[in-house]
């Protein structure tokens, strides 16, 4: 169901795109800034983890979570703060740190000695299993808010079947957030008001996958799509602005990032020419980060949407340092961005992009009426 996976599977290998790529918009919803006049410049901080490491989140408390390869080649999770990275521990096998809040509480997953993938939280260097829904075996936690509420997915048994359901962990218990009638769902983000976003399936005959926003008051609300059958909500800020990704036409793998509000509905953020776009995160100022995936050479580039414009992140870092930013994963309220970048002849590394000077321009600004469907 993931269009990015479809794109990757078409490629023999993922190559690096040069820093001189010229961006043009295909959606005509926002403009591309060639000179990057309205966007901040960034200083690149190498997080000091192993080559091939990937950051997953950055909190307002200046904690960064991510994954790296240990000396034995095993994938493990890390949390970085004050210039140092520390392993989050493990239940016995591989582990990944997928999110961190302002207090440094980390969530993610780890494989235990019974080879079960379990949702975990890490507090003060101590990892604990968050548990699963009734009859389930595997689970993972994708995000956490400052109250310690975690969201993700857990398996749940229904008679002789076991399905994956969107899950919310709070106050020591786990809750099934439901679906749109199908078997599968997953929660991907939660804000400090307790609103949750993710994706859920419809039942037969379509089994379409749609983005949702959930709260205790409203239950699961369908956010629609940009015209295709599949959409996924990825993140939500404290004002309730949702970002995610959607197919733009029926029976097409082409995918664009979107932004959604209760007032405007779903709005296409566009994509660079010859590319899909994928959003990763939004902060409370409305700055949005994500990635472009270029069809011609299967390469990636980090993106920033700000002030009604889309920017290629590698054009916003100091060229003399030699960094090419190939992906962005999160942005905090100070505008710090976790990203993947490399220098010539080197493998990708986990980095932090710190704005210098602090940005003064605004975040997302609506530029057009919502578009619900692309031309065929």
Secondary structure, DSSP 8 states (H G I E B T S, - for coil): --HHHHHHHT-SS-----TT----BSSSSSEE-SS-TTS--EEEEE----TT-EEEEE-TTS-EEEEEE-TTS-EEEEEEETTEEEE---SEEEEEEEEE-TT--EEEEEEETTS-EEEEEEETTEEEE---STT---EEEEEE-TT--EEEEEEEEETTEEEEEEEEEETTEEEE---BEEEEEEEEEE-TT--EEEEEEE-TTT--EEEEEEETTTEEEE---SSSSBEEEEEE-TT--EEEEEESSTT---EEEEEEETTTEEEE---BTTEEEEEEEE-TT--EEEEEEETTTTEEEEEEEETTEEEEGGGSB-GGGT-EEEEEEEE-TT--EEEEEE-TTS--EEEEEEESS---S-S----S--------
